Amino acid sequence: MNRIVRMIALAALVLACAACLRVNVEGTPDPRALERLPDEMARVVREAMPPVRFATYNTSLYSDEDGGLVRRLQGDDADARKIAAVLQRVRPDVVLLNEFDFDAEGRAADLFQRQYLGIGQLGGAPLHYPFRYIAEVNTGVTSGLDIDGDGQVGQSGRARGNDAWGYGLHPGQYGMLVLSMYPLDIDHARTFRLLKWSAMPDARRPVDPVTGKPVHTDATWRQLRLSSKSHWDIPVLTPQGEIHFLASHPTPPTFDGPEDRNGRRNADEIRLWAEYVSGKPLPWLCDDNRHCGGLPDDARFVIAGDLNADPVDGDSVHGAINRLLDSPRVLATRAPTSPGAAEQARRYGIARKGDIATHTGNFGPKAGTLRIDYVLPSRGLRVLDTGVAWPAASAPDADFSNASDHHAVWIDVVAD
């Protein structure tokens, strides 16, 4: 009887996938075919399907000049080749690339796919992603406000960047790019680029510690955006069913003063996802299309990104990332580790309270190593394997693992 059920399920899968795969990069006309199967049949189908590898990688593929990344990639960029080589080893099914400059025509993404991922790099095998998601970010976009409080609205250089909605020297610097082997349900994607920081209940409004007064005027505070880049909810139509890919890149909790405006913003950017998956009524949490509320209780998700917060070390607000790690909706699982992280941390010799083998970023001998890049699965998913692409210094792959100060983090998941 079980064999008959499995045969029926596999036949249904063929039909379901036939519907699901009639797609293009803009989305799919039938995004939830697997979810419409009876529960037992869907379970059998998922068990017969391969796990899905989700990853995040801060690639440092940015330029201080508008259009500079396109020009870099048009040549033979050594760092881009190394980044592609890492991805060709990890081979994620779905990956978020942080610090990949945005351009409206997607030229940088096209070049990276065609001239770098699509060609074997440093002994790797070509990697082709048929689906992608790119969208505007707040970095480098002029606000018209005196955000840094220096008494003027910056017009150029770093002064302009300090008064942008998110720090950047040109619109789209430090952007985000999602690449996927599986269809993306673009029609149901949500972005929170325009969400006001003040809309969040009990937001961590920056305060001057000497005077006790808010750093920003009320008029400015009401306009500030929460997301330094953006927050994206992208439904991915995987063999394990629909999984929401929650992508972001909160601001580093540094480069500010005693008011800790970046640390507070980082904590609230992380909190956005904790609220989004909480299952609570959230009339204030409205996306850029003015649809309000969070993720349904039964939705599976993976939170990914350079979240710029270590659980116990570094400069982030105490407990900022733990709000996600301890969320009832996030699956409690062992943190990914690597031999390279522990080796490098020992080399620096900086005292750490956390597990140095879980670190993902290398910020030099003064700042040391930290765990700041995350791929966090939801309950309803089961983790089969994890890793951080940070080889030991003696390993052959170490020759191309240093193109960024971050290392790719990945997990393999199946649906329960």
C-alpha positions as CSV (number, residue, x, y, z in Angstrom):
1,M,0.0,0.0,0.0
2,N,2.9,2.4,0.9
3,R,4.4,1.7,-2.5
4,I,1.1,2.6,-4.3
5,V,0.9,5.8,-2.3
6,R,4.5,6.7,-3.2
7,M,3.9,6.0,-6.9
8,I,0.7,8.2,-6.8
9,A,2.7,10.9,-5.0
10,L,5.5,10.8,-7.5
11,A,3.1,11.0,-10.4
12,A,1.5,13.9,-8.8
13,L,4.9,15.5,-8.3
14,V,5.6,15.2,-12.0
15,L,2.3,17.0,-12.7
16,A,2.9,19.6,-10.0
17,C,6.5,20.3,-11.1
18,A,5.3,20.6,-14.7
19,A,3.1,23.3,-13.6
20,C,5.7,24.9,-11.3
21,L,8.4,24.9,-13.9
22,R,6.5,26.8,-16.6
23,V,8.1,29.9,-15.3
24,N,10.4,32.8,-16.0
25,V,12.6,35.1,-13.9
26,E,9.6,37.3,-13.2
27,G,7.7,34.7,-11.2
28,T,5.4,31.6,-11.7
29,P,1.8,31.3,-12.6
30,D,1.3,28.3,-10.3
31,P,3.4,28.9,-7.2
32,R,1.9,26.5,-4.7
33,A,1.2,23.3,-6.6
34,L,3.0,21.1,-4.0
35,E,1.0,22.7,-1.1
36,R,-2.3,21.6,-2.8
37,L,-1.4,17.9,-2.5
38,P,-3.0,16.0,0.4
39,D,-0.8,16.1,3.5
40,E,0.4,12.5,3.3
41,M,1.2,12.7,-0.4
42,A,3.0,16.0,0.1
43,R,5.1,14.4,2.9
44,V,6.0,11.5,0.7
45,V,7.0,13.8,-2.2
46,R,9.2,15.9,0.0
47,E,10.9,12.8,1.4
48,A,11.7,11.7,-2.1
49,M,13.1,15.2,-3.0
50,P,16.6,16.5,-2.3
51,P,17.3,18.9,0.5
52,V,17.6,22.6,-0.3
53,R,20.8,24.4,0.4
54,F,20.3,28.0,1.6
55,A,23.3,30.3,2.0
56,T,24.4,33.9,2.7
57,Y,27.6,35.5,1.6
58,N,28.8,39.1,2.0
59,T,30.8,39.4,-1.2
60,S,32.3,42.9,-0.9
61,L,31.4,43.3,-4.5
62,Y,30.8,47.1,-4.4
63,S,32.4,50.3,-5.6
64,D,32.6,53.8,-4.2
65,E,31.7,55.0,-7.7
66,D,28.3,54.9,-9.3
67,G,28.4,52.1,-11.9
68,G,31.8,51.1,-10.6
69,L,30.9,47.4,-10.0
70,V,29.7,47.1,-13.6
71,R,33.0,48.4,-14.8
72,R,34.9,46.1,-12.5
73,L,33.0,43.0,-13.7
74,Q,33.4,44.0,-17.4
75,G,37.1,43.4,-16.9
76,D,38.7,40.4,-15.3
77,D,38.1,41.1,-11.6
78,A,40.3,38.8,-9.4
79,D,38.1,39.2,-6.3
80,A,34.9,38.4,-8.3
81,R,36.6,35.3,-9.6
82,K,37.4,34.2,-6.0
83,I,33.8,34.9,-4.9
84,A,32.5,32.8,-7.8
85,A,35.0,30.1,-6.9
86,V,33.7,29.9,-3.3
87,L,30.1,29.7,-4.6
88,Q,31.1,27.0,-7.0
89,R,32.4,25.0,-4.1
90,V,29.5,25.6,-1.8
91,R,26.9,25.3,-4.6
92,P,23.9,26.7,-2.8
93,D,20.4,26.3,-4.3
94,V,19.4,29.7,-2.9
95,V,21.9,32.4,-1.9
96,L,21.7,36.0,-0.7
97,L,24.7,38.1,-1.8
98,N,25.2,41.1,0.5
99,E,27.3,44.1,-0.6
100,F,26.6,43.5,-4.3
101,D,25.9,47.0,-5.7
102,F,22.4,47.5,-7.2
103,D,21.8,48.8,-10.7
104,A,18.3,49.1,-12.1
105,E,19.2,47.2,-15.3
106,G,20.7,44.3,-13.5
107,R,23.9,44.6,-15.5
108,A,26.2,43.7,-12.6
109,A,24.1,40.6,-11.9
110,D,24.2,39.6,-15.6
111,L,28.0,40.0,-15.8
112,F,28.6,38.1,-12.6
113,Q,26.5,35.2,-13.8
114,R,27.9,35.1,-17.3
115,Q,31.6,35.9,-16.8
116,Y,32.2,34.6,-13.4
117,L,29.7,32.0,-12.1
118,G,29.1,30.6,-15.6
119,I,32.8,29.8,-16.1
120,G,34.7,27.4,-13.9
121,Q,36.9,29.4,-11.5
122,L,40.1,28.1,-9.9
123,G,39.2,24.5,-10.4
124,G,35.4,24.9,-9.8
125,A,32.6,23.8,-12.0
126,P,30.3,26.4,-13.7
127,L,27.2,27.4,-11.7
128,H,24.0,28.8,-13.4
129,Y,21.1,30.3,-11.5
130,P,18.0,30.7,-13.7
131,F,16.2,32.9,-11.1
132,R,17.2,36.0,-9.3
133,Y,15.7,38.9,-7.3
134,I,17.1,42.4,-7.2
135,A,15.5,45.5,-6.0
136,E,16.2,49.0,-4.7
137,V,17.9,49.6,-1.4
138,N,18.2,52.6,0.9
139,T,22.0,53.0,0.8
140,G,23.2,56.1,-0.9
141,V,19.7,57.4,-1.6
142,T,19.5,61.1,-0.6
143,S,17.1,61.8,2.2
144,G,17.2,65.6,2.2
145,L,17.6,65.5,6.0
146,D,20.4,66.3,8.4
147,I,20.5,62.7,9.7
148,D,24.0,62.9,11.2
149,G,23.2,66.1,13.1
150,D,26.1,68.2,11.8
151,G,23.9,71.1,11.0
152,Q,23.7,70.6,7.2
153,V,22.5,68.2,4.6
154,G,25.5,66.6,3.0
155,Q,25.9,67.1,-0.7
156,S,28.9,65.0,-1.6
157,G,31.3,62.3,-0.4
158,R,30.9,60.9,3.1
159,A,28.8,63.9,4.3
160,R,26.3,62.9,1.6
161,G,26.5,59.3,2.6
162,N,25.9,60.1,6.3
163,D,22.7,61.9,5.4
164,A,21.4,59.2,3.0
165,W,18.6,56.9,4.1
166,G,21.3,54.2,4.5
167,Y,25.0,55.0,4.4
168,G,26.4,54.9,0.9
169,L,28.3,57.1,-1.5
170,H,25.9,56.4,-4.4
171,P,22.4,54.9,-4.7
172,G,22.6,51.1,-4.5
173,Q,26.0,50.8,-2.9
174,Y,26.2,47.7,-0.7
175,G,23.0,46.3,-2.3
176,M,21.6,42.8,-2.2
177,L,21.1,40.1,-4.8
178,V,19.3,36.8,-4.4
179,L,20.2,33.9,-6.8
180,S,18.1,30.7,-6.9
181,M,17.9,27.4,-8.7
182,Y,14.2,27.3,-8.0
183,P,11.4,29.6,-9.0
184,L,10.7,32.7,-7.0
185,D,7.1,33.8,-6.5
186,I,7.8,37.4,-7.3
187,D,4.1,38.4,-7.3
188,H,4.0,37.6,-3.5
189,A,7.4,39.0,-2.6
190,R,7.3,41.7,0.1
191,T,9.8,44.5,0.7
192,F,10.1,46.9,3.7
193,R,12.5,49.5,2.3
194,L,10.2,52.4,3.1
195,L,9.0,51.4,6.6
196,K,9.5,54.2,9.1
197,W,11.7,53.4,12.1
198,S,9.2,55.3,14.3
199,A,6.4,53.0,13.2
200,M,8.0,50.2,15.3
201,P,6.5,50.2,18.8
202,D,9.1,50.9,21.4
203,A,11.7,51.7,18.8
204,R,15.2,52.4,20.0
205,R,15.2,56.1,19.2
206,P,18.8,57.4,19.5
207,V,19.3,59.7,22.6
208,D,22.2,61.9,23.6
209,P,23.5,60.2,26.8
210,V,24.7,63.6,28.2
211,T,21.5,65.6,27.7
212,G,19.0,62.7,27.6
213,K,17.4,64.3,24.6
214,P,16.6,62.6,21.3
215,V,19.4,63.0,18.7
216,H,17.0,63.7,15.9
217,T,14.2,66.3,15.8
218,D,10.7,65.0,15.9
219,A,10.2,66.0,12.3
220,T,13.3,64.0,11.2
221,W,12.6,61.0,13.4
222,R,9.1,60.6,11.9
223,Q,10.7,60.3,8.4
224,L,13.7,58.1,9.1
225,R,13.6,54.6,7.5
226,L,14.3,51.6,9.6
227,S,16.0,49.4,7.0
228,S,19.5,50.6,6.1
229,K,19.3,48.6,2.9
230,S,16.0,46.7,2.7
231,H,14.2,43.7,4.1
232,W,12.9,41.2,1.6
233,D,10.5,38.3,2.0
234,I,10.8,36.2,-1.2
235,P,8.8,33.0,-1.4
236,V,10.9,30.3,-3.0
237,L,9.2,27.3,-4.7
238,T,11.5,24.5,-3.7
239,P,11.1,20.7,-3.9
240,Q,10.4,20.8,-0.2
241,G,7.5,23.2,-0.8
242,E,7.3,27.0,-0.4
243,I,9.9,28.5,1.8
244,H,10.1,32.2,2.5
245,F,13.6,33.6,2.1
246,L,13.9,36.5,4.5
247,A,16.9,38.6,3.4
248,S,18.5,41.7,4.9
249,H,21.7,43.4,5.8
250,P,21.4,45.6,8.9
251,T,23.8,48.5,9.4
252,P,27.0,47.8,11.4
253,P,26.6,48.8,15.0
254,T,29.7,51.1,14.7
255,F,30.8,54.3,13.0
256,D,28.7,56.5,15.3
257,G,29.1,58.2,18.7
258,P,28.0,57.7,22.3
259,E,24.4,58.0,21.1
260,D,24.9,54.6,19.4
261,R,22.5,55.4,16.6
262,N,23.8,52.7,14.4
263,G,23.8,50.1,17.2
264,R,20.2,50.9,18.0
265,R,19.2,50.8,14.3
266,N,21.0,47.5,13.9
267,A,19.1,46.0,16.9
268,D,15.7,47.2,15.5
269,E,16.5,46.0,12.0
270,I,17.1,42.5,13.5
271,R,14.0,42.9,15.6
272,L,11.9,43.5,12.5
273,W,12.3,39.9,11.5
274,A,11.6,38.7,15.0
275,E,8.3,40.6,14.9
276,Y,7.6,39.5,11.4
277,V,7.7,35.8,12.3
278,S,6.1,36.2,15.7
279,G,2.5,35.4,14.7
280,K,1.3,38.5,16.5
281,P,-1.1,41.1,15.0
282,L,1.2,43.7,13.5
283,P,-0.8,46.6,12.0
284,W,2.3,48.8,12.1
285,L,4.5,46.5,10.0
286,C,3.5,47.6,6.5
287,D,5.4,46.7,3.3
288,D,6.2,49.0,0.4
289,N,2.8,48.1,-1.2
290,R,1.0,49.0,2.1
291,H,0.1,45.5,2.9
292,C,0.4,45.1,6.7
293,G,1.1,42.2,9.0
294,G,3.6,39.5,9.4
295,L,4.2,35.9,8.2
296,P,1.4,33.4,8.7
297,D,2.0,30.9,11.5
298,D,2.2,27.9,9.2
299,A,4.7,29.4,6.8
300,R,8.2,27.9,6.6
301,F,11.1,30.4,6.3
302,V,14.8,30.9,6.3
303,I,16.3,34.1,7.6
304,A,19.6,35.0,5.9
305,G,22.1,37.8,5.8
306,D,25.0,39.6,7.3
307,L,23.2,40.7,10.4
308,N,26.2,42.5,11.9
309,A,25.6,41.2,15.4
310,D,27.4,38.5,17.4
311,P,25.5,36.7,20.2
312,V,27.9,37.6,22.9
313,D,30.9,39.5,21.6
314,G,31.5,42.7,19.5
315,D,29.8,46.1,19.6
316,S,26.1,45.2,18.9
317,V,23.4,46.0,21.4
318,H,23.3,43.3,24.0
319,G,20.8,40.6,23.1
320,A,20.1,42.0,19.6
321,I,20.6,38.8,17.7
322,N,19.4,36.6,20.5
323,R,15.9,38.0,19.9
324,L,16.0,36.0,16.6
325,L,18.0,33.0,17.9
326,D,15.6,32.6,20.8
327,S,12.4,33.2,18.8
328,P,9.9,30.4,19.3
329,R,9.4,30.3,15.5
330,V,13.2,29.8,14.7
331,L,14.5,26.3,14.9
332,A,17.0,25.8,17.6
333,T,20.0,24.2,15.9
334,R,23.7,24.0,16.3
335,A,25.6,27.0,14.8
336,P,27.6,26.3,11.6
337,T,31.4,26.1,12.2
338,S,34.6,26.0,10.3
339,P,38.3,25.2,11.0
340,G,39.4,28.5,9.5
341,A,37.4,30.6,11.9
342,A,38.9,29.0,15.0
343,E,42.4,29.0,13.6
344,Q,42.2,32.7,12.7
345,A,40.7,33.7,16.1
346,R,43.5,31.9,17.9
347,R,46.0,33.7,15.8
348,Y,44.6,37.1,16.8
349,G,44.4,36.1,20.4
350,I,41.5,38.4,21.3
351,A,39.5,37.1,24.3
352,R,36.1,36.0,23.3
353,K,33.1,34.7,25.3
354,G,31.5,32.8,22.4
355,D,32.5,29.8,20.3
356,I,35.2,31.0,17.9
357,A,34.6,28.2,15.6
358,T,31.2,29.7,14.7
359,H,32.7,33.0,13.6
360,T,32.0,34.2,10.0
361,G,33.8,37.5,9.7
362,N,37.4,38.5,9.8
363,F,38.0,42.2,10.6
364,G,41.7,42.3,11.3
365,P,44.0,42.1,14.4
366,K,42.2,45.0,16.2
367,A,38.6,43.9,15.8
368,G,39.2,40.2,15.4
369,T,36.7,37.6,14.2
370,L,33.0,37.5,15.0
371,R,29.8,35.5,14.2
372,I,27.7,38.0,12.2
373,D,26.4,36.1,9.2
374,Y,23.4,33.8,9.7
375,V,21.1,31.3,7.9
376,L,18.4,30.5,10.4
377,P,15.6,28.0,9.5
378,S,12.1,28.0,10.9
379,R,10.3,25.3,12.8
380,G,8.8,23.0,10.2
381,L,12.2,22.5,8.6
382,R,14.8,20.0,9.6
383,V,18.5,20.7,9.2
384,L,20.6,18.0,7.6
385,D,24.0,19.7,7.4
386,T,25.6,23.1,7.9
387,G,28.9,24.8,7.2
388,V,31.0,28.0,6.9
389,A,33.3,28.2,3.8
390,W,36.3,29.2,5.9
391,P,39.0,26.5,5.3
392,A,42.1,26.2,7.4
393,A,45.1,28.2,6.1
394,S,46.8,25.0,4.9
395,A,43.8,23.9,2.8
396,P,43.9,24.4,-1.0
397,D,40.7,26.4,-1.0
398,A,42.2,29.0,1.4
399,D,43.9,30.6,-1.6
400,F,40.6,32.1,-2.8
401,S,38.6,32.4,0.5
402,N,39.9,35.8,1.3
403,A,38.2,38.0,-1.3
404,S,35.8,39.3,1.3
405,D,36.1,39.9,5.0
406,H,33.1,37.5,5.4
407,H,32.7,33.8,4.6
408,A,29.7,32.1,3.1
409,V,27.4,30.3,5.5
410,W,25.1,27.5,4.4
411,I,22.5,25.0,5.7
412,D,20.7,22.0,4.0
413,V,17.1,21.7,5.0
414,V,14.1,19.5,4.3
415,A,10.5,20.0,5.4
416,D,9.2,18.0,8.4
